[in-house]
Amino acid sequence: MSRKNEETSSRLHVLLVSFLLGPFIANWISPQICSDEVHGFVEPGYEEVLEAFRRNFGEGLEREGAAIAVYHRGRPVVDLWGGYADRESNVPWKHSTRTVLFSSTKAVTALCVAVLVDRGLLRYEDRVVDFWPEYGLYGKENTTVEDVMTHKVQSICTRRNSTYQSVPRV
């Protein structure tokens, strides 16, 4: 066998082994969470939420831990959690596990503002200071709701690196 054929054969062999063993190695490094490890409750009529939540774990869409709570007319109808709060330390997700939301609140905020606009309780042209007078400090008095919702407002910039511990608790 020529040297070129040997190199091609060797590369093909490595590719084939990687293709076959890759999923097993990935699951060994970060195994999927059993969908039976979901805790909490759903009220009658919300069973599909439970099944979707379990399916996310079973299909590997949730590789760590997660929680969801749904309230309808002021009362909880779904309260589920599962997986790990810290997988490396084998710490399970509990009902009281805290997490950060960051950008996931944008969709909820946009929906709430859209409902308020639809009900005539708010207009995108309204100035933020009409609802929150203190916001107008430092030259921001003409900022509109639309400016906030379309991210046209300047953000606060800190000159130091923030840590989780340095952020004030509310």
C-alpha positions in Angstrom: 0.0 0.0 0.0 1.4 3.4 -0.9 2.1 6.0 1.7 -0.7 8.2 0.4 -3.2 5.4 0.6 -2.0 4.5 4.1 -2.6 8.2 5.3 -6.0 8.2 3.7 -6.9 4.9 5.2 -5.7 6.1 8.6 -7.7 9.3 8.4 -10.8 7.5 7.4 -10.3 5.0 10.3 -10.0 7.9 12.8 -13.0 9.6 11.3 -15.1 6.4 11.5 -14.1 5.7 15.1 -14.8 9.3 16.1 -18.2 9.2 14.4 -19.1 5.9 16.1 -17.7 6.6 19.6 -18.3 10.4 19.7 -21.9 10.2 21.1 -20.9 7.6 23.7 -18.0 9.7 24.9 -20.1 12.9 25.0 -22.7 11.1 27.0 -20.0 9.7 29.4 -18.6 13.2 29.9 -22.0 14.9 30.3 -24.7 12.2 30.7 -28.3 13.0 30.0 -30.5 13.5 33.0 -33.2 10.9 33.4 -36.6 12.3 32.8 -37.8 10.6 36.0 -35.7 13.0 38.0 -38.4 15.7 37.6 -40.1 16.9 40.8 -43.0 19.1 41.6 -46.6 19.2 40.5 -49.0 20.2 37.7 -52.7 20.9 38.1 -55.2 18.9 36.0 -55.2 20.3 32.5 -51.4 21.1 32.5 -50.0 17.6 32.1 -48.6 18.6 28.7 -46.2 21.0 30.4 -44.9 18.1 32.6 -44.4 15.9 29.5 -42.6 18.6 27.6 -40.4 19.3 30.6 -39.6 15.6 31.0 -39.0 15.3 27.3 -36.4 18.2 27.4 -34.4 16.2 29.9 -34.9 12.8 28.1 -33.8 14.2 24.7 -30.8 16.0 26.2 -32.1 19.5 25.6 -31.6 20.2 29.3 -28.0 19.2 30.0 -27.9 20.5 33.6 -31.0 21.6 35.6 -34.1 23.7 35.1 -37.3 24.8 36.7 -40.6 26.3 35.6 -43.5 27.8 37.5 -46.7 28.9 35.9 -49.4 30.9 37.7 -52.9 31.2 36.3 -55.3 33.8 37.9 -53.0 34.2 40.9 -52.5 30.6 41.8 -49.8 28.1 40.9 -50.8 25.5 38.3 -47.3 24.2 37.4 -44.2 24.0 39.6 -41.5 21.7 38.3 -37.8 21.3 38.7 -35.2 18.7 37.9 -31.6 18.0 37.0 -28.6 19.5 38.8 -27.9 22.9 40.4 -24.2 21.9 40.2 -23.6 18.8 38.1 -19.8 18.6 38.9 -20.6 18.5 42.6 -23.6 16.2 42.1 -25.9 18.8 43.8 -29.5 18.2 42.6 -31.8 21.0 41.6 -34.2 21.7 44.5 -37.4 23.7 44.7 -35.4 26.5 46.4 -32.5 26.5 43.8 -31.9 30.1 42.6 -30.8 30.9 39.1 -30.2 34.0 37.0 -32.5 35.0 34.1 -30.6 37.7 32.2 -32.1 38.0 28.7 -34.9 35.6 29.2 -36.9 38.4 30.9 -36.9 40.4 27.6 -39.6 38.3 26.0 -41.8 38.5 29.1 -41.3 42.3 29.5 -42.1 42.8 25.8 -45.3 40.8 26.2 -46.4 42.7 29.3 -45.8 46.0 27.7 -47.6 45.0 24.5 -50.6 44.0 26.6 -50.6 47.3 28.4 -50.4 49.1 25.1 -53.2 47.0 23.7 -55.4 47.8 26.7 -54.7 51.5 26.3 -52.9 51.8 29.6 -49.5 52.7 28.0 -48.3 54.1 24.7 -44.9 53.5 23.2 -44.6 57.3 22.8 -45.0 57.9 26.6 -42.0 59.2 28.5 -40.6 56.9 31.1 -40.5 59.8 33.6 -44.4 59.9 33.5 -44.3 56.6 35.4 -40.9 56.7 37.1 -39.9 60.4 37.7 -36.5 59.5 39.1 -35.5 57.9 35.8 -35.2 61.4 34.4 -32.1 62.3 36.3 -28.9 62.9 34.4 -30.5 64.0 31.1 -32.8 61.0 30.5 -36.0 62.9 30.9 -37.0 62.5 27.2 -36.6 58.7 27.0 -39.7 57.0 25.8 -41.1 53.5 26.4 -40.2 52.7 22.8 -36.6 53.8 23.4 -36.4 51.3 26.3 -38.1 48.5 24.4 -35.9 48.9 21.3 -32.7 49.2 23.4 -31.9 52.8 22.2 -31.2 53.8 25.8 -27.6 54.1 27.1 -26.9 51.4 29.7 -25.1 52.0 33.0 -21.4 51.4 32.6 -19.3 50.5 35.6 -15.6 51.1 35.8 -15.0 47.9 37.8 -15.7 44.3 37.3 -18.8 43.1 39.1 -19.1 39.8 40.8 -22.2 37.9 41.9 -21.3 38.8 45.5 -21.0 42.5 44.8 -24.5 42.9 43.3 -26.9 44.3 45.9 -29.7 41.9 46.9 -33.3 43.1 46.5 
